[in-house]
Amino acid sequence: MPKKRSGGGLTGTQQAAKFLGVSVLAGAVLAGIALPAAGALGLAAKGTVQGFDEIPANLKTPPLSQRTSILDSQGGRIATVYSRDRTVVPLKDISPYMQKAIVAIEDSRFYEHGAIDLKGVLRAINRNAQEGGVAQGASTLTQQYVKNVFVEEAGDDPDKVAQAVAQTPGRKIQELKYAIQVEEELGKKKILENYLNITFFGQQAYGVEAASQRYFSKPAKDLKLEEAAMLAGTVQSPSRYDPVNNVEEATKRRNTVLQRMAAVKDISQAEADRAIATPIKLDVSKPKNGCITAVSGAGFFCDYVRQAFLNSPVYGKTREERAKVWNQGGLTIRTTLDPKAQASTQESIKAHVNQSDTVATAVTLVEPGTGKILGMGQSKPYGFGKDETQINFSVNHDMGGSNYGFPTGSTFKPFLATAAIERGVPATQVYPSPYKMPYPQSIATCGGKPWVNVEGAEAENENESEKGPYSLKEAMAKSINTYFVQMIGQVGLCPVTETIDKLGVVQGDGKKLPESPSALTLGSQGIAPLTMATAYAAFADRGMYCTPIAIEAITGPDKKPMPVPKSKCSRAMPETTADTINTLLKGVVDSGTGDKAGLTSRDNAGKTGTTDERKNAWFVGYTPNMSGAVWVGSASQQVEMQNITIGGVYHDLVFGGDTPGPIWRDAMNGALDGKEAPGFTTVNIPDAPKGGKDHGKPGDGGDNQAGQGDPGDGKPGGDGGRNGGGRPGPGGISLPPGWGGDGGGDGGGIFP
């Protein structure tokens, strides 16, 4: 066992091992490494020379990770995000006191020596020999800068960070070689600037600008003498000299810096004495990092922007590459968020749904014709606490949303109506529409194999009094389920699938909707509010669908513009089809289930939706220049909204028109205030005939024959039997096998 010296010191061998780094440094200096002008560089030991020569010649100085600013469409700050809270500033924007303080305390001979300070090395060796250990280092400011570059490259990987600061001969020699190159290539002023921008000052502040803002809430150019000295003092040990948590130690260290500045003639002794007599006065700004700090409830939109960046190949081939760019930061991202629309969205949410309610609401507003997201919010704020969440209820799972989205109910019906009109079904179409009925026995699909109602699935209307016949206009306004069940039987599933494909409608998990009548008629599958808002925006823009976008412009750390993903717009339907849907949906807000949602100051249209057991309620509506979707429900899908209080208001039964509708109305009113109020292009859809016979004559062929309705009486044709093919009456249209004939231009066959 090695013996200790008297007094508890280490043996000579142990001392040598402990300050090996300084010894290697001395050997390197003595071998001429500190003289780059001499050309060939070498060390005393042959093996060491070989290792030195193999070190890469070019110093990799990574761009310093900085804070990224996310702005709204008007340039207002939404949030600041960063992996390192740093703002890079030029030397001219750093107080001269700060420049002198850091040099005085860290490397007072900085302007006199090269990359390596020979006097400092010899002084350190002598001091360490006297102390029996490493009591004093010999690294110059340039060497410290190089080490910080290694640490910056390591990021948050603890193993890489440990390697970057390891006190090994190999790393010290590498540091020396890089320091020599930096001195040659950058010069003293640039080294000092880089050092002040890369160094960690504690309290999550990297670089002097962030530190000045953190501790004193002022830019670095305005630092006073005593403030600059305090910051310079923290660099040696940011935790020990943290003025927030240990003002006594921070004061001692600051005073040491001030005395050193006086000793090297940077300031007079009188200036030092006055500063020493001044207590540390902090004006701390708490770190504001991430989407949790977003203003106006825009935390979820902020996170959507991050996801949009990470998902876009514009910023790198892989997600890992894109994440590296994002974490590097220094970006200024101007988004599509309209501050007025966002404020109105949040005000409406707070007015109608409380954060502590058992259900939540999510609201998304978009601009027709551009796909720009104008507003996005929800009643459960972005966060980690009680009644907070990081799940964005408005978007798909891959963008930070729920796993599957939320069933949309009758807000899906306009997509079916679009497909029907595109396939020649007239806007005046009438179906019998009883209160309750089974789905068709079979319905054609895209794959050729029909969907078959093997389980005898049925649909019913909201109220027993809702019995047909109904025309399309009235059925849409009153949201008659059985009407649209008959329509899907006539149109088939494939046309609806093709229609929603053009409108970008997918499930919340990104998958296509299944070809089943419940999914493609009454909205049984989960869809995100943003998806619904952008799909309805196509109606508003007379058939043009645009993919949603959140980013308008980005400038990089070099202040140069970066590419941004663009919205892709395509025609989803002819203008006349969109005009017909707009006319139908105007009726919903004028006198139908959405009358509580209607705007009084401008043309508007929309559709209500309520799902089974009242677990979800929707309103999706639009004007020619804005579209919005509102969902109300439980994210867990466990709450049935009956006998429930929402936003302090009691509801016997919640439905799309009475809770989501008013939220949409108030959000839209505020968002559109002061904006132009264009009108829709509408079409004339006559009301269904009121006169005529009560019923068409039933077919007499039994189970295998089709009935034929009497012509022109406006009422349903006869029952064609379970297996018969419908034979239309004059003026009608052909129906699938198993349906009765159409009794006239506005008549419909009775479902078997």
LOTOR-344243 format. One record per residue (C-alpha): residue in three letters; x, y, z. Coordinates in steps of 0.001 Angstrom, whole numbers, plus 500000, padded with zeros to 6 digits. Example, Ala and Ser with C-alpha at 12.3 -4.5 7.8 and 13.67 -1.06 7.14 Angstrom:
# LOTOR-344243
Ala512300495500507800;Ser513670498940507140;
This chain:
# LOTOR-344243
Met500000500000500000;Pro501532503369499051;Lys502642505502501958;Lys501452509017502523;Arg503785511853503294;Ser503643513337506776;Gly500704515696507045;Gly498522513430504893;Gly500041514374501512;Leu500374512025498562;Thr503492510198497401;Gly505465511599494517;Thr503924509051492121;Gln500406509996493179;Gln501152513721492825;Ala502480513155489328;Ala499389511248488321;Lys497076513864489780;Phe498470516781487817;Leu499415514859484701;Gly497356517203482556;Val499493520199483544;Ser502711518219483062;Val501695517185479559;Leu500841520792478862;Ala504291521887480026;Gly505982519270477867;Ala504000520394474873;Val504972524009475425;Leu508625523175475926;Ala508563521186472674;Gly507546524313470782;Ile503812523751470273;Ala503038527287471401;Leu504910528620468396;Pro502651527973465390;Ala504848530107463140;Ala507668527605463507;Gly505934525225461107;Ala506493521599462124;Leu505140520911465600;Gly506374518088467809;Leu506547516611471271;Ala509388515036473219;Ala508113511460473047;Lys507951509692469704;Gly504563508073470367;Thr503097511396471414;Val504277513042468211;Gln502513510391466141;Gly499248510835468080;Phe499444514602467681;Asp499892514440463923;Glu496821512227463543;Ile494477514815465078;Pro492210516337462394;Ala493488519678461192;Asn490161521473460995;Leu488449522574464157;Lys484759521737464080;Thr483070524670465700;Pro479367523790465810;Pro476803526561465475;Leu475856527514469004;Ser472456526268470038;Gln470191529246470665;Arg466637530076471532;Thr464014529922468800;Ser461257532515468642;Ile457796531453467491;Leu455736534412466326;Asp452129534937465267;Ser451185536244461834;Gln451599539852463014;Gly455031539316464542;Gly453893539016468157;Arg455777536490470276;Ile453884533255470985;Ala456681531408472777;Thr460426530909473016;Val461815527382472837;Tyr465345526152473271;Ser467590523306474321;Arg470107525984475386;Asp468848529411476467;Arg471263531466474442;Thr471162534559472278;Val474353535131470315;Val475434538778470213;Pro478465540518468651;Leu481223541892470854;Lys480020545459470307;Asp476793544525472099;Ile478632543291475203;Ser479539545785477922;Pro483266546688477969;Tyr483147546001481708;Met482093542432480939;Gln484867541954478416;Lys487499543221480864;Ala486093541273483833;Ile486143537884482133;Val489672538382480823;Ala490942539640484171;Ile489670536687486181;Glu490063533882483647;Asp493153534809481620;Ser494691538194482461;Arg497537537730479947;Phe495060536842477163;Tyr496266539612474838;Glu499959538890475518;His500346535162474836;Gly499420532779472060;Ala497174529773472393;Ile499199528603475388;Asp500550530773478208;Leu504065529498479049;Lys504315531641482164;Gly500946530386483307;Val501968526768482800;Leu505179527156484778;Arg503373529068487493;Ala500724526311487729;Ile503376523572487934;Asn505154525403490720;Arg501942526066492644;Asn500677522513492253;Ala504018521082493403;Gln503834523232496501;Glu500258522245497224;Gly500758518521496510;Gly497908518416493960;Val496193520403491217;Ala495495523710492945;Gln495795525897489858;Gly495088525270486208;Ala496912526710483238;Ser494233526765480535;Thr494024529958478548;Leu490757531569477520;Thr491293530063474081;Gln491691526570475516;Gln488590527043477651;Tyr486698528078474535;Val487847524934472712;Lys486745522757475646;Asn483339524467475603;Val483046523650471910;Phe483585519979472759;Val480891520210475422;Glu478512521925473016;Glu479065519188470456;Ala478279516587473120;Gly474827518073473646;Asp472862516384476422;Asp474603513014476106;Pro476259512472479523;Asp478861510054478144;Lys479928512474475424;Val480035515344477904;Ala482306513263480191;Gln484622512575477258;Ala484650516265476341;Val485971517314479766;Ala488108514263480574;Gln491541515156482046;Thr493462512760479821;Pro496703513401477901;Gly495007512627474606;Arg492215515135475113;Lys494551517822476427;Ile496817517462473395;Gln493811517651471085;Glu492683520765472928;Leu496150522305472450;Lys496195521654468700;Tyr492717523119468258;Ala493589526122470417;Ile496560526895468177;Gln494336526742465091;Val491695528951466686;Glu494309531596467555;Glu495565531551463967;Glu492165531649462294;Leu489969533781464552;Gly492117536283466411;Lys491696537550469957;Lys488516539625469609;Lys486584536881467854;Ile487761534306470403;Leu486561536548473234;Glu483218537072471500;Asn482753533346470942;Tyr483787532539474497;Leu481261534967475992;Asn478538533498473792;Ile479240529838474520;Thr480019529871478248;Phe477524528637480843;Phe476636531188483538;Gly474222529095485612;Gln470429529298485996;Gln469964527705482530;Ala471683530702480896;Tyr474220530015478150;Gly476138533011476883;Val476391536459478396;Glu473250537880476781;Ala471001535189478267;Ala472816535527481611;Ser472360539283481677;Gln468668538891480957;Arg468315536108483534;Tyr469990537857486482;Phe469410541535485699;Ser466622541627483052;Lys468732543810480784;Pro470846543318477648;Ala474535542555478050;Lys475538545891476547;Asp474004547685479556;Leu475799545780482328;Lys477360547924485055;Leu480793547233486515;Glu479583545341489589;Glu477083543341487501;Ala479697542346484935;Ala482083541291487706;Met479400539103489276;Leu478696537338485987;Ala482394536825485281;Gly482762535289488712;Thr480086532631488146;Val481917530996485225;Gln484389529087487404;Ser481579527324489307;Pro478051528354488302;Ser476383526362491078;Arg478706527483493889;Tyr478606531160492905;Asp474909531232491991;Pro473678534641493256;Val470066533470493356;Asn470726530674495822;Asn473996531748497469;Val474383535500497451;Glu477163535450500074;Glu479459533240497986;Ala478511535160494844;Thr479446538431496557;Lys482845537116497667;Arg483590535886494185;Arg482432539150492578;Asn484718541112494871;Thr487622538855493915;Val486972539707490265;Leu486799543431491027;Gln490063543334492935;Arg491699541449490085;Met490452544053487586;Ala492079546750489710;Ala495290544743489960;Val495640544489486171;Lys494738548193485788;Asp491404547627484034;Ile489773549846486659;Ser491083552041489439;Gln491174550902493044;Ala488610553559493849;Glu486222552115491255;Ala486806548656492644;Asp486125549849496201;Arg482872551539495222;Ala481680548422493377;Ile482715546164496263;Ala480660548314498639;Thr477580547876496429;Pro475322544944497380;Ile474320542534494630;Lys470979543699493272;Leu469243541101491120;Asp466238541527488862;Val465703537882487959;Ser463701536867484908;Lys462499533302485252;Pro463322530990482367;Lys460540530976479804;Asn461111527935477704;Gly458777525827475664;Cys455192525801474558;Ile454006525774478164;Thr454854529501478239;Ala452850530350475100;Val450565533363475265;Ser446807533420474593;Gly446400529702475168;Ala448488528951472077;Gly450527526174473693;Phe448947523493471544;Phe449458525510468370;Cys453085526057469417;Asp453532522308469795;Tyr451834521767466421;Val454431524089464858;Arg457196521987466407;Gln455618518787465103;Ala455143520324461646;Phe458847521204461577;Leu459953517755462745;Asn457671516013460230;Ser458717518060457205;Pro461445516672454921;Val462218520285454025;Tyr464420520424457151;Gly466221517099456818;Lys465885513621455350;Thr465245511940458696;Arg463416512979461846;Glu466754512794463678;Glu468310515289461279;Arg465327517612461631;Ala465454517337465430;Lys469096518399465354;Val468196521550463411;Trp465332522285465803;Asn467476521772468893;Gln470239523903467414;Gly467686526694467465;Gly468359530276466524;Leu465267530230464324;Thr462626532897463978;Ile459397531224462927;Arg456516533373461746;Thr453335531345461877;Thr449833531608460458;Leu448215532201463860;Asp445924535238463757;Pro446189536948467174;Lys442603538208466982;Ala441262534778466038;Gln443323533115468780;Ala442158535569471424;Ser438548535103470357;Thr438948531335470422;Gln440242531389473984;Glu437603533850475179;Ser434828531688473775;Ile436280528543475311;Lys436527530146478754;Ala433012531542478481;His431430528152477779;Val433612525377479278;Asn435524525397482550;Gln438981523882482901;Ser437721521707485767;Asp434686520344483903;Thr434452516592483378;Val434412517236479634;Ala436597519389477438;Thr436314521372474242;Ala438726521883471356;Val438374524640468763;Thr440243525101465497;Leu439848527902462933;Val441345527812459426;Glu441316530020456354;Pro439609528658453219;Gly441737528840450096;Thr445069528856451934;Gly444899526167454634;Lys446306528606457191;Ile445528527700460794;Leu444221530902462362;Gly443281529751465844;Met443646526637467986;Gly442764526114471616;Gln441113523886474178;Ser439695524077477681;Lys442326521790479248;Pro445465523967479054;Tyr448860522838477834;Gly450765521606480859;Phe451486518859483362;Gly449218519755486276;Lys445676518906487289;Asp443141519433484487;Glu446023520107482092;Thr447303517959479259;Gln449908517817476517;Ile447524516035474159;Asn446280518358471447;Phe442632517362470984;Ser442467519281467688;Val444970517282465655;Asn445971513815464525;His448079511529466682;Asp451260512047464651;Met451004515782465325;Gly450589515418469074;Gly446891514576469185;Ser444793511798470653;Asn445225508239469458;Tyr442133508111467258;Gly440376511474467182;Phe436706511685468147;Pro433531510355466477;Thr431981513182464481;Gly428318512191464376;Ser426147513985461863;Thr428845516481460873;Phe429870513712458474;Lys426571513862456547;Pro427634516693454189;Phe430390514446452831;Leu427802511794451946;Ala425562514437450410;Thr428503515675448330;Ala429147512179446994;Ala425445511713446217;Ile425136514999444326;Glu428303514176442395;Arg426653510875441341;Gly423519512535440054;Val421217512415443070;Pro419167515634442870;Ala419201518137445721;Thr415417517682445837;Gln415672513945446564;Val412997512617448936;Tyr413261509423451025;Pro410598507944453325;Ser412877508286456369;Pro410962506496459139;Tyr411899507050462775;Lys413824503778462885;Met415067501398460236;Pro417798498829459521;Tyr420781499600457361;Pro420549498122453847;Gln421139494388453509;Ser424222495066451374;Ile426068498107450030;Ala428666498241447265;Thr432258499070448234;Cys435395500099446345;Gly436855496620446558;Gly433966494868444844;Lys432980492809447871;Pro429837494451449276;Trp429348495371452893;Val426672493048454304;Asn424474493852457266;Val424996490494458962;Glu424258491881462419;Gly421022493587461472;Ala422388497044462349;Glu419764499767462679;Ala419633503540462782;Glu417077505845464346;Asn416377509553464459;Glu416820511824467460;Asn413088512007468204;Glu410236509579467529;Ser408277512426465961;Glu410842512649463176;Lys409173510565460481;Gly409349511154456749;Pro409128511558453966;Tyr411852514217453952;Ser413645516056451187;Leu417411516521451340;Lys417127520154452399;Glu414847519379455334;Ala416719516204456254;Met419995518125456428;Ala418496520930458483;Lys416877518521460963;Ser419717515965460762;Ile417458513009459937;Asn419569509884460331;Thr417341507474458456;Tyr417296509754455419;Phe421053509421455059;Val420950505683455733;Gln418742505409452667;Met421056507714450727;Ile424156505561451443;Gly422220502530450233;Gln421515504255446959;Val424934505874446433;Gly427175503129447793;Leu430231503380450015;Cys432902503871447372;Pro431773507323446182;Val431876508571449774;Thr435375507150450262;Glu436511508867447076;Thr434975512161448208;Ile436601512234451638;Asp439941511219450122;Lys439826514457448138;Leu438971516366451332;Gly441836514942453369;Val439505513209455815;Val441221510412457722;Gln440921508977461196;Gly442837510542464040;Asp445470507819463741;Gly446043508763460098;Lys444358505675458644;Lys441575505710456085;Leu438028505348457333;Pro436591501844457042;Glu434035501188454322;Ser431014500765456544;Pro427730502697456543;Ser428044503770460200;Ala431455505318459492;Leu430546506898456151;Thr427033508032457056;Leu426648508888460724;Gly430272509598461681;Ser431058506719464012;Gln434851506951463532;Gly437266509282465290;Ile438411512351463335;Ala440358515393464540;Pro438754518867464621;Leu441493520318462384;Thr440683517673459774;Met436995518603459885;Ala437690522336459742;Thr439920522022456670;Ala437453519694454921;Tyr434560522125455475;Ala436828524954454289;Ala436633523317450852;Phe432872523972450840;Ala433580527598451783;Asp436073527975448923;Arg433634526494446377;Gly435298523110446158;Met439021523842446606;Tyr440670521813449369;Cys443935523034450905;Thr446062521059453337;Pro446541522810456688;Ile449707524799457333;Ala451029526571460413;Ile454341528072459249;Glu454574531071456934;Ala458277531941457091;Ile461484530936458888;Thr464826532681459179;Gly467814530685460349;Pro470572531548462827;Asp472333533361459994;Lys469213535513459486;Lys468736534059456010;Pro465318532724454895;Met464753528975455103;Pro462264527013452960;Val458848526310454441;Pro456316523569453635;Lys453530524894451452;Ser449823524104451503;Lys448755521871448648;Cys445463522965447121;Ser443393520856444742;Arg439847520759443469;Ala437804518338445542;Met434463518981443803;Pro432935521221441136;Glu431847524699442191;Thr428193523837441615;Thr428408520920444041;Ala429995523106446719;Asp427354525774446085;Thr424641523178446622;Ile426180521996449899;Asn426546525603451047;Thr422871526202450322;Leu421900523094452273;Leu424100523940455262;Lys422868527521455395;Gly419527525995456251;Val421061524238459270;Val422041527530460923;Asp419025529471459670;Ser416265527232460979;Gly417697523793461688;Thr419608522089464489;Gly422308524760464376;Asp420118527830464766;Lys421817528703468092;Ala425143528805466305;Gly424166531064463433;Leu425963534365462857;Thr423659537328462302;Ser426119539653460590;Arg427239537575457609;Asp426578534515455474;Asn427411531325457349;Ala426712527612457156;Gly427431524554459245;Lys426372521231460651;Thr425728519834464107;Gly426752516400465291;Thr426021514273468362;Thr427204510692468800;Asp425751507627470523;Glu425252507980474274;Arg426093511672473861;Lys429794511106474377;Asn430690513662471677;Ala429019516818470427;Trp430228518829467439;Phe429613521912465424;Val431539522491462210;Gly430736525664460327;Tyr432137528328458073;Thr431795531619456264;Pro433349532219452849;Asn436557533411454582;Met436834531273457735;Ser436073527700458756;Gly435971526305462259;Ala435348523050464086;Val434308522656467723;Trp434309519369469638;Val432954518847473144;Gly433382515583475012;Ser435618513497477205;Ala439051512557475901;Ser438611509164477529;Gln435185508774475882;Gln433748507744479254;Val431407510668479972;Glu427815510596478712;Met426689514197478487;Gln423297513865480145;Asn422297515719483302;Ile425635517462483232;Thr426955520922484064;Ile429349522459481543;Gly430771525911482072;Gly428372526411484962;Val425318525676482808;Tyr423173522618483456;His422137520441480490;Asp419546517670480475;Leu420976516504477177;Val423932517906475282;Phe423775518068471498;Gly425781519758468785;Gly423636522838468540;Asp423412523796472206;Thr427029523667473416;Pro429546523416470537;Gly427342525696468418;Pro427514528754470695;Ile431253528187471226;Trp431716528299467445;Arg429470531369467125;Asp431353533417469719;Ala434792532349468480;Met433892533200464887;Asn432244536520465753;Gly435374537796467458;Ala437739536360464880;Leu435828537918461994;Asp435196541282463625;Gly436277543999461234;Lys436827541610458344;Glu434900541703455087;Ala431678539711454904;Pro431428538071451463;Gly428378535992450614;Phe427960532450449357;Thr426998531598445812;Thr423813529625446390;Val421501527541444218;Asn417732527260444187;Ile416570524058445868;Pro412755523865445703;Asp410868522552448694;Ala409433519058448347;Pro405860518888446948;Lys403216518833449624;Gly400276517348447668;Gly399702513967445971;Lys398662510530447068;Asp399661509219450443;His401628506320449039;Gly402528504704445771;Lys400924501399444919;Pro402848498453446285;Gly404280495940443905;Asp402306492734443631;Gly405118490417442675;Gly405898489162446185;Asp409362488738447487;Asn410968488513444058;Gln409297491385442235;Ala409783495116442251;Gly407077497635442907;Gln406368500619440710;Gly405224503915442159;Asp402505505988440589;Pro404100508785438573;Gly404370512326439781;Asp402608512078443130;Gly405582513125445190;Lys405202510148447550;Pro407116506936447950;Gly406786504138445471;Gly405717500611446364;Asp407761498048448205;Gly409659495988445681;Gly410208492968447902;Arg413407491792449536;Asn415028490490446368;Gly413421492544443624;Gly415088495257441572;Gly413520498699441858;Arg411810499879438672;Pro411478503637438688;Gly408301505487438098;Pro408346508214435494;Gly410765510967436417;Gly412567508872439019;Ile416004507318439336;Ser417071503694439547;Leu417654502217442989;Pro419734499211444002;Pro418231495732444192;Gly415950495303447178;Trp414510498832446966;Gly411111499976445827;Gly410663502146442781;Asp410890505901442920;Gly407380507303442873;Gly408184510479441027;Gly410664513274440568;Asp410772513869444304;Gly409568510510445521;Gly411631507747447107;Gly411302503998447326;Ile410343502456450643;Phe413206500529452208;Pro412426496791452434;
